[in-house]
């Protein structure tokens, strides 16, 4: 159980800064230009809940198995990110008036990358801090 807690925290510590850097600096102008009229203030409680649940999902479906390797984590992390972000993006595109294809493509690519990266680095750091027995 201690290992899962370490894996959860290490994955969280990798994912959050990467995502905040991307959303807050790197892609902020892009998202504002594409769907800026739909953006509001960030609501902290739902954002925290998203990260807590998403990272739990990453452990359940990607990196939490005792026989997980960094290679399988990279592959399944990319797939998990792709499907999760595609679900949100395509639903948004189908329902929201001002959602755009460029936003869909960029955000799915980002979700694929950040999930693969965070789950893999989280696993590698957890393996270093709490080696498998």
C-alpha positions as CSV (number, residue, x, y, z in Angstrom):
1,X,0.0,0.0,0.0
2,X,2.9,2.4,0.8
3,X,4.2,1.8,-2.8
4,X,0.9,2.9,-4.3
5,X,0.8,6.0,-2.2
6,X,4.4,6.8,-3.4
7,X,3.4,6.1,-7.0
8,X,0.3,8.3,-6.7
9,X,2.3,11.2,-5.2
10,X,5.2,10.9,-7.7
11,X,2.8,10.8,-10.7
12,X,0.8,13.8,-9.3
13,X,4.0,15.8,-8.7
14,X,5.1,15.1,-12.4
15,X,1.6,15.7,-14.0
16,X,0.5,18.9,-12.2
17,X,3.4,21.2,-13.1
18,X,3.5,19.9,-16.7
19,X,-0.2,20.5,-17.2
20,X,-0.1,23.9,-15.5
21,X,2.9,24.9,-17.6
22,X,1.1,23.9,-20.8
23,X,-2.3,25.3,-20.0
24,X,-1.1,28.4,-18.2
25,X,1.8,29.5,-20.5
26,X,2.5,27.4,-23.6
27,X,-1.0,27.0,-25.0
28,X,-2.8,29.7,-23.2
29,X,-2.8,32.1,-26.2
30,X,-3.9,29.3,-28.5
31,X,-6.9,28.2,-26.4
32,X,-7.9,31.9,-25.8
33,X,-7.8,32.5,-29.6
34,X,-9.8,29.4,-30.3
35,X,-12.4,29.2,-27.5
36,X,-11.7,32.3,-25.4
37,X,-15.3,33.4,-25.3
38,X,-16.1,30.2,-23.5
39,X,-13.3,30.4,-20.9
40,X,-14.0,31.6,-17.4
41,X,-12.1,31.7,-14.2
42,X,-10.5,28.5,-13.1
43,X,-12.6,26.8,-10.4
44,X,-10.1,25.3,-8.0
45,X,-12.2,22.5,-6.4
46,X,-13.2,20.8,-9.7
47,X,-9.7,21.2,-11.0
48,X,-8.3,19.5,-7.9
49,X,-10.9,16.8,-8.1
50,X,-10.1,16.2,-11.8
51,X,-6.3,15.7,-11.0
52,X,-7.1,13.4,-8.0
53,X,-9.4,11.2,-10.1
54,X,-7.4,11.2,-13.3
55,X,-4.2,10.2,-11.5
56,X,-6.1,7.4,-9.7
57,X,-7.2,6.3,-13.1
58,X,-3.6,6.3,-14.3
59,X,-2.6,4.0,-11.5
60,X,-5.6,1.7,-12.0
61,X,-5.3,1.4,-15.8
62,X,-1.6,2.2,-16.5
63,X,1.1,2.0,-13.8
64,X,-0.3,0.4,-10.7
65,X,0.2,-3.3,-11.6
66,X,3.1,-5.0,-9.8
67,X,4.5,-6.3,-13.1
68,X,4.4,-2.9,-14.8
69,X,7.5,-1.8,-16.7
70,X,8.4,1.7,-17.9
71,X,7.8,0.6,-21.5
72,X,4.3,-0.7,-20.8
73,X,3.6,2.4,-18.8
74,X,4.7,4.6,-21.6
75,X,2.5,2.7,-24.1
76,X,-0.6,2.4,-21.9
77,X,-0.2,5.9,-20.5
78,X,-0.3,7.2,-24.1
79,X,-3.4,5.2,-24.9
80,X,-5.2,6.1,-21.6
81,X,-4.4,9.8,-22.3
82,X,-5.6,9.6,-25.9
83,X,-8.9,7.9,-25.0
84,X,-9.7,10.1,-22.0
85,X,-8.8,13.4,-23.8
86,X,-10.6,12.3,-27.0
87,X,-13.7,11.5,-25.0
88,X,-13.8,15.0,-23.6
89,X,-12.8,16.8,-26.8
90,X,-15.1,15.0,-29.1
91,X,-18.0,15.4,-26.7
92,X,-17.2,19.1,-26.4
93,X,-17.0,19.4,-30.2
94,X,-20.3,17.7,-30.6
95,X,-22.1,19.8,-28.0
96,X,-20.4,23.2,-27.7
97,X,-21.1,25.8,-30.3
98,X,-17.6,27.4,-30.4
99,X,-15.4,24.3,-29.9
100,X,-13.0,23.9,-32.8
101,X,-11.1,21.0,-34.5
102,X,-7.7,22.6,-33.9
103,X,-8.5,22.6,-30.1
104,X,-9.5,18.9,-30.4
105,X,-6.3,18.0,-32.1
106,X,-4.0,20.0,-29.9
107,X,-5.6,18.9,-26.6
108,X,-5.8,15.2,-27.6
109,X,-2.1,15.3,-28.6
110,X,-1.3,17.0,-25.3
111,X,-3.3,14.5,-23.2
112,X,-1.6,11.6,-24.9
113,X,1.8,13.1,-24.2
114,X,1.3,14.3,-20.7
115,X,-0.3,11.1,-19.5
116,X,2.4,8.9,-21.0
117,X,5.1,11.2,-19.6
118,X,3.6,11.6,-16.1
119,X,2.8,8.0,-15.7
120,X,6.2,6.8,-16.9
121,X,8.2,9.4,-14.9
122,X,6.0,8.8,-11.9
123,X,6.7,5.0,-12.1
124,X,10.5,5.5,-12.5
125,X,10.6,7.9,-9.5
126,X,8.5,5.6,-7.4
127,X,10.7,2.6,-8.4
128,X,13.7,4.6,-7.2
129,X,12.1,5.8,-4.0
130,X,10.4,2.5,-3.1
131,X,11.8,-0.4,-5.2
132,X,9.5,-3.3,-5.9
133,X,9.9,-6.2,-3.5
